[in-house]
Amino acid sequence: MAFMRSATSCSFKSRAWSTAELGDGLAHLLTDGRLELPDDEAQLKDSSFLSLLRRSAKADTEKSVFDQDTLPATETQLEKERSWRSPSPTPSQATESTLRAPSSAKSVVWLGVLIFLVTDDVVKMYQAGKLDALTAMKMLSDINSQPTSPQGTPSPKPMPGDSSKVPPVPQGSSLKRPKETETCESDTDEEMEGEDFKHLAKLRRLCEKKANGRLNVPEWLHNQWKNGDHLAMALKFQEANFDKEAFIKQCEKTTTEIERQKNTIAVGWYSKTDMKTTLKWNPKKIEGAIQVCMQDEKHLVRNCKYGGEPEYWVEVRETGEKGQEREQKKRRIEITKDESSEPVGEVNSTQMAAMDARAKASESLGCVASSQAIRGKEVLSKYCDSILAKSAKLRSLVHDLQKHYDDETATRSITALKTDLTTLEGKFNQCSEHLAHGETVDFCEEWPG
């Protein structure tokens, strides 16, 4: 930033200054506090730079043109300049002399030549981003033009309110631009909320009935939407990548697990006499209970603390299993064609959940049943699993025939296979009912398994 100097008249020509150049000069001032005056006495005689600064600070546009020849300074002004540039006093003396200096010498700063001695408040507000460059320069000019108090210090004006503008930071300046508010993140959050509402509306349209009474999902899923937690279902819908079929299968598996958790098992410590008198079990059932508990004697057998015969940790009754089997059967009937298009030898999520439930039940060490009843239950469970595996293969075969063949032979084969599937489903339902009945009677001799 250099001023154009006339070689003949030793006067200065002013030119247009941009906002960035003005901000650069002010930033240099705020960084160093004060600058050494150039060793050019002719420049010190020029008092029109103050007028130039005031006019540029008050300009409404970014650029203002000034073309005014400077006038030589008076002897009084030169005397003030010399007294101000006297050898540096001690810090305390410098503070006192600065406070007693005329206001024109205290608050003026060069953009290249003259110096502003700015107050701490203006510096802090500019560094905090509450003032832009032009506003700060206006304040400095106002402080310079105010009358001084009796002590010789200028009477400052009240500080303006916070400015929403971020001050320009010139290139190479040591000042740091204040951190901008995270508007991008808030905009992103609003966009994400909009996406969530859109997906929730899509899920609502999927689970609710149409105007003609038609449903796009099974009846049990529609009821779960009416009575369940919409947020939890929306999260499952998102985990399924907003795919209808994957979402239905995931809800089937989750609902099966919830039903399993609702089962209630009554257990307790009972001796052989207690099983006979209190529980009124028959001798065959008592022997089966003792045999199961002896497999894990460390945890399921103990000596009575009041003396007497040993006690066994047995399950008296488990409730809720019958309702669970009915719910699984109802869901299997509602399997659609698309859900049956699974690879050969694989089963869907509902079938896998049923197989896992039976496997966990058969592995329970606390299961109270006779050896013969346990064997019958295992055989029937394996038979049910075999039916499920064969049903899955037949469904896959039907799907392939429908997809790749379109002749009379394929049509007859598809009809025959569907008949076989219906027969297998009927057998599976009968086995499920037998298993449910066995759970209610604890697989004793009354069970016709």
C-alpha atoms as one frame of an Amber mdcrd trajectory, in Angstrom:
protein
   0.000   0.000   0.000   1.822   3.011  -1.198   0.724   6.517  -1.865   1.553
   8.368  -5.077   3.914  11.172  -4.228   4.468  14.254  -6.335   8.139  14.920
  -7.042   7.759  18.698  -7.387   5.316  19.925  -4.770   5.978  17.227  -2.126
   2.255  16.747  -1.874   0.274  13.514  -2.021  -2.420  12.341  -4.335  -5.151
  10.196  -2.829  -6.673   7.314  -4.725  -9.476   4.797  -4.348  -9.105   2.214
  -1.553 -11.025  -1.053  -1.550 -12.533  -2.623   1.545  -9.890  -5.354   1.506
  -7.068  -2.770   1.511  -8.669  -0.831   4.343  -9.134  -4.037   6.311  -5.508
  -4.978   5.668  -4.314  -1.726   7.167  -6.568  -2.047  10.194  -5.479  -5.653
  10.733  -1.857  -4.536  10.674  -2.670  -1.947  13.337  -4.502  -4.404  15.588
  -1.638  -6.883  15.348   1.230  -4.575  16.203  -0.564  -1.957  18.328   1.286
   0.933  16.813   3.663   1.468  13.896   6.792   3.495  13.582   6.278   6.636
  11.538   8.340   6.884   8.366  11.336   9.143   8.454   9.777  11.440   5.956
   8.920  14.792   7.540   6.994  15.829   4.484   4.521  13.020   5.047   4.007
  14.128   8.640   3.075  17.593   7.398   0.163  16.199   5.494  -2.997  16.429
   7.609  -5.393  15.516   4.833  -4.874  11.786   5.371  -7.149  12.070   8.373
  -9.810  13.578   6.155  -9.157  10.847   3.604  -9.636   8.155   6.241 -12.837
   9.687   7.567 -14.332  10.018   4.114 -13.370   6.451   3.116 -14.840   5.049
   6.362 -18.135   6.863   5.842 -18.487   5.837   2.218 -21.507   3.671   1.396
 -19.926   2.066  -1.623 -16.893  -0.169  -1.662 -14.788   2.425  -3.481 -14.731
   6.186  -3.218 -12.481   8.466  -5.199 -10.603  11.241  -3.510  -8.559  13.722
  -5.445  -7.458  16.508  -3.180  -4.065  18.125  -2.887  -2.721  18.169   0.635
  -1.899  21.356   2.455   1.249  21.871   4.497   0.874  21.444   8.217   1.066
  24.381  10.585   3.878  24.901  13.055   1.583  23.910  15.925   0.872  20.569
  14.322   4.549  19.947  13.671   5.306  20.705  17.316   2.727  18.144  18.404
   4.262  15.595  16.046   7.762  16.195  17.429   6.594  15.959  21.054   4.807
  12.721  20.280   7.928  11.239  18.640  10.146  12.059  21.624  12.372   9.243
  23.065  10.365   6.350  24.466   9.540   6.867  28.163   8.955   4.129  30.734
   5.700   2.153  30.465   3.975   4.153  33.179   5.140   7.439  31.690   4.054
   6.311  28.246   0.569   5.541  29.531   0.242   8.896  31.268   1.553  10.827
  28.273  -0.765   8.943  25.969  -3.770   9.769  28.156  -2.792  13.435  28.187
  -2.147  13.625  24.451  -4.625  15.433  22.228  -7.427  13.322  20.879  -6.226
  13.863  17.298  -2.860  12.280  18.188  -4.415   9.412  20.196  -6.990   7.951
  17.863  -5.570   8.527  14.356  -3.929   5.662  12.545  -2.326   5.425   9.158
  -3.243   3.143   6.430   0.433   3.242   5.511   1.431   6.576   7.238  -0.723
   7.706  10.234  -1.451   5.641  13.373  -4.569   4.908  15.376  -4.230   4.234
  19.074  -7.378   2.150  19.427  -9.129   1.202  22.627  -9.169  -2.378  23.906
 -12.907  -2.683  23.406 -12.707  -1.987  19.680  -9.825  -4.434  19.312 -11.664
  -7.190  21.159 -14.891  -6.648  19.258 -13.084  -6.729  15.904 -11.130  -9.865
  16.826 -14.325 -11.538  18.060 -16.002 -10.866  14.737 -18.577  -8.421  16.111
 -17.361  -5.527  13.940 -16.347  -5.352  10.320 -13.483  -3.208   9.066 -15.545
  -0.178   8.016 -17.510  -0.080  11.280 -14.303  -0.236  13.313 -12.783   2.598
  11.281 -15.918   4.702  11.763 -15.697   4.220  15.512 -12.043   5.211  15.508
 -12.820   8.340  13.502 -15.674   9.215  15.894 -13.383   8.808  18.903 -10.843
  11.084  17.227 -13.410  13.809  16.549 -15.003  13.796  20.039 -14.225  16.497
  22.616 -11.925  15.423  25.385 -12.834  15.138  29.044 -11.227  17.354  31.710
  -8.468  14.774  32.172  -7.583  15.007  28.496  -8.959  11.625  27.447 -11.578
  11.271  24.740 -15.139  10.496  25.804 -15.936   7.192  24.149 -19.327   6.466
  22.644 -21.337   3.421  23.621 -20.358   0.316  21.699 -22.824  -0.753  19.035
 -24.587  -4.078  19.160 -23.197  -7.294  17.845 -22.791  -7.405  14.116 -23.803
 -10.451  12.149 -21.152  -9.798   9.512 -17.849 -11.637   9.580 -14.948  -9.158
   9.227 -12.733  -9.571   6.153  -9.304 -10.981   6.926  -6.600  -9.667   4.561
  -4.137 -12.097   3.054  -1.020 -12.421   5.183  -2.670 -10.977   8.287  -2.121
 -12.611  11.681  -5.750 -12.151  12.605  -7.953 -15.245  12.515 -11.380 -15.244
  10.998 -14.053 -16.018  13.608 -15.572 -19.476  13.348 -18.676 -19.469  11.231
 -21.820 -20.946  12.623 -22.456 -24.504  11.600 -25.299 -23.746   9.266 -24.335
 -26.585   6.955 -24.818 -29.130   9.736 -28.186 -27.688  10.674 -29.243 -27.784
   7.036 -28.106 -31.397   6.854 -30.084 -32.218   9.999 -33.191 -30.664   8.476
 -32.670 -32.670   5.301 -32.247 -35.853   7.353 -35.437 -35.123   9.267 -37.215
 -34.649   5.955 -35.910 -38.009   4.740 -37.090 -39.689   7.958 -40.588 -38.272
   7.537 -40.635 -39.425   3.918 -39.671 -42.998   4.834 -42.150 -43.043   7.717
 -44.913 -41.938   5.352 -43.897 -44.690   2.934 -44.081 -47.261   5.737 -47.493
 -45.949   6.793 -48.830 -46.329   3.245 -47.413 -49.850   3.162 -48.961 -51.045
   6.434 -52.356 -49.338   6.337 -55.382 -50.550   4.433 -56.226 -49.054   1.079
 -59.528 -47.378   0.296 -60.783 -50.598  -1.303 -59.857 -52.644   1.796 -56.803
 -54.275   0.220 -53.596 -54.799   2.220 -50.041 -54.832   0.882 -48.768 -56.664
   3.973 -50.042 -59.644   5.987 -52.897 -59.049   8.412 -50.749 -59.649  11.487
 -48.257 -56.968  10.354 -51.118 -54.525   9.769 -52.357 -55.160  13.331 -48.847
 -54.724  14.671 -48.649 -51.340  12.923 -51.924 -50.231  14.505 -50.964 -51.343
  18.024 -47.167 -51.256  17.931 -44.308 -48.807  18.120 -44.091 -46.946  14.812
 -40.536 -45.770  15.494 -39.255 -49.317  16.068 -40.933 -50.516  12.884 -39.475
 -47.569  10.975 -35.987 -48.538  12.153 -36.545 -52.110  10.949 -37.778 -50.725
   7.632 -34.547 -48.746   7.332 -32.411 -51.781   8.256 -34.149 -53.705   5.468
 -33.036 -50.955   3.037 -36.700 -49.993   2.536 -37.418 -53.315   0.823 -40.921
 -54.631   1.442 -40.157 -58.362   1.367 -37.063 -58.119   3.571 -38.989 -55.922
   6.016 -41.832 -58.464   6.317 -39.407 -61.319   6.955 -37.565 -59.317   9.597
 -40.829 -58.459  11.362 -41.808 -62.146  11.310 -38.580 -63.146  13.003 -38.768
 -60.346  15.560 -42.381 -61.103  16.429 -41.557 -64.780  16.941 -38.783 -63.861
  19.368 -41.110 -61.563  21.297 -43.702 -64.312  21.598 -41.044 -66.688  22.875
 -40.057 -64.272  25.611 -43.638 -64.212  26.891 -43.504 -67.892  27.919 -43.799
 -68.426  31.672 -42.042 -71.373  33.314 -42.850 -72.407  36.897 -39.772 -74.009
  38.515 -38.698 -74.931  42.040 -36.799 -77.263  44.340 -38.733 -80.471  45.049
 -37.745 -83.736  46.683 -38.982 -87.096  45.459 -41.677 -87.085  48.141 -42.722
 -83.525  47.236 -43.119 -84.509  43.587 -45.430 -87.309  44.639 -47.507 -85.496
  47.286 -47.400 -81.808  46.290 -47.134 -82.010  42.507 -49.018 -85.335  42.347
 -46.754 -86.687  39.645 -46.814 -90.362  38.706 -43.725 -92.528  39.381 -42.718
 -92.573  35.701 -42.641 -88.791  35.502 -40.726 -88.544  38.775 -38.045 -90.921
  37.502 -37.719 -88.906  34.300 -37.300 -85.664  36.255 -34.617 -87.157  38.490
 -32.793 -88.594  35.472 -32.659 -85.185  33.736 -31.483 -83.380  36.883 -28.704
 -85.930  37.476 -27.186 -84.970  34.125 -26.158 -81.666  35.753 -25.944 -82.672
  39.384 -23.856 -79.646  40.333 -26.582 -77.143  39.461 -29.850 -79.080  39.538
 -29.429 -81.209  42.690 -28.896 -80.071  46.283 -29.310 -81.356  49.818 -32.218
 -79.936  51.751 -30.924 -77.373  54.248 -33.477 -78.605  56.803 -32.267 -82.202
  56.468 -33.838 -85.092  54.678 -33.674 -86.377  51.131 -32.055 -84.447  48.251
 -34.028 -81.884  46.246 -34.172 -81.439  42.474 -34.619 -78.265  40.401 -37.562
 -79.151  38.176 -39.881 -77.297  35.847 -43.457 -77.681  37.012 -45.227 -76.117
  34.052 -44.548 -73.842  31.073 -47.361 -71.664  29.771 -47.735 -69.678  26.568
 -46.132 -72.169  24.205 -49.436 -73.201  22.645 -50.266 -69.663  21.576 -46.804
 -69.278  20.078 -47.218 -72.333  17.876 -50.571 -71.080  16.621 -49.057 -67.725
  15.710 -46.252 -69.379  13.772 -48.721 -71.576  11.897 -50.819 -68.561  10.962
 -47.798 -66.763   9.574 -46.660 -69.740   7.499 -50.020 -69.836   5.720 -49.595
 -66.163   4.799 -46.264 -66.728   2.991 -46.482 -65.175  -0.464 -45.143 -66.450
  -3.775 -42.215 -64.103  -3.749 -41.168 -65.336  -0.332 -41.116 -68.919  -1.630
 -38.479 -68.069  -4.248 -35.618 -69.178  -2.039 -32.761 -71.466  -3.099 -33.288
 -75.197  -2.933 -32.631 -76.656   0.491 -33.168 -73.361   2.370 -36.090 -72.274
   4.509 -37.461 -68.809   5.222 -37.033 -66.830   8.427 -40.271 -68.079  10.024
 -39.327 -71.710   9.514 -35.829 -71.127  10.850 -37.252 -69.439  13.936 -39.548
 -72.424  14.563 -36.661 -74.876  14.201 -34.508 -72.834  16.590 -37.306 -72.684
  19.143 -37.718 -76.460  19.121 -33.956 -76.985  19.300 -33.686 -74.741  22.356
 -36.618 -76.450  24.029 -35.125 -79.913  23.470 -31.737 -78.809  24.843 -33.144
 -77.508  28.135 -31.698 -79.520  31.044 -34.590 -78.523  33.253 -37.175 -80.172
  31.022 -39.333 -82.420  33.196 -40.481 -85.429  31.211 -39.983 -89.143  31.057
 -37.377 -90.726  28.812 -40.009 -92.228  26.533 -41.843 -88.905  26.184 -38.572
 -87.115  25.408 -37.799 -89.583  22.638 -41.292 -89.159  21.202 -40.952 -85.385
  21.271 -37.565 -85.524  19.530 -38.884 -87.819  16.807 -41.893 -85.598  16.196
 -39.736 -82.456  16.111 -37.374 -84.011  13.569 -40.364 -85.048  11.489 -41.647
 -81.435  11.525 -38.241 -80.144  10.471 -38.117 -82.653   7.636 -41.541 -81.507
   6.448 -40.358 -77.886   6.450 -37.231 -78.714   4.439 -39.189 -80.679   1.834
 -41.802 -77.931   1.621 -39.080 -75.388   0.912 -37.708 -77.521  -1.928 -41.158
 -77.971  -3.444 -41.865 -74.243  -3.277 -38.574 -73.512  -5.022 -39.398 -76.072
  -7.721 -42.854 -74.568  -8.270 -41.338 -71.124  -8.588 -38.799 -72.294 -11.184
 -41.491 -74.041 -13.231 -43.687 -70.958 -13.230 -40.773 -68.766 -14.238 -39.154
 -70.829 -17.012 -41.907 -73.043 -18.455 -45.298 -72.286 -19.935 -46.821 -75.471
 -21.341 -49.466 -78.000 -20.349 -47.002 -80.439 -18.803 -45.521 -77.763 -16.575
 -49.004 -76.593 -15.602 -50.022 -80.124 -14.574 -46.788 -80.539 -12.618 -47.313
 -77.240 -10.834 -50.857 -78.253  -9.886 -49.647 -81.597  -8.539 -46.825 -79.980
  -6.579 -49.196 -77.451  -5.020 -51.439 -80.338  -3.955 -48.451 -82.032  -2.327
 -47.556 -78.768  -0.598 -51.063 -78.518   0.812 -50.774 -82.091   2.118 -47.409
 -81.378   3.737 -48.762 -78.239   5.397 -51.653 -80.245   6.795 -49.263 -82.842
   8.242 -47.113 -80.106   9.691 -50.131 -78.509  11.365 -51.100 -81.848  12.913
 -47.578 -82.328  14.282 -47.568 -78.803  15.683 -50.855 -79.424  17.468 -49.480
 -82.659  18.983 -46.390 -80.830  20.204 -48.485 -78.027  21.687 -50.696 -80.541
  23.477 -47.612 -82.316  24.826 -46.350 -79.060  26.305 -49.598 -78.595  28.208
 -49.425 -82.071  29.822 -45.620 -82.071  30.253 -45.300 -85.014  27.822 -46.614
 -87.555  30.326 -48.357 -90.827  29.394 -51.530 -88.885  28.634 -49.765 -87.406
  25.608 -50.634 -89.437  22.490 -47.253 -88.837  20.905
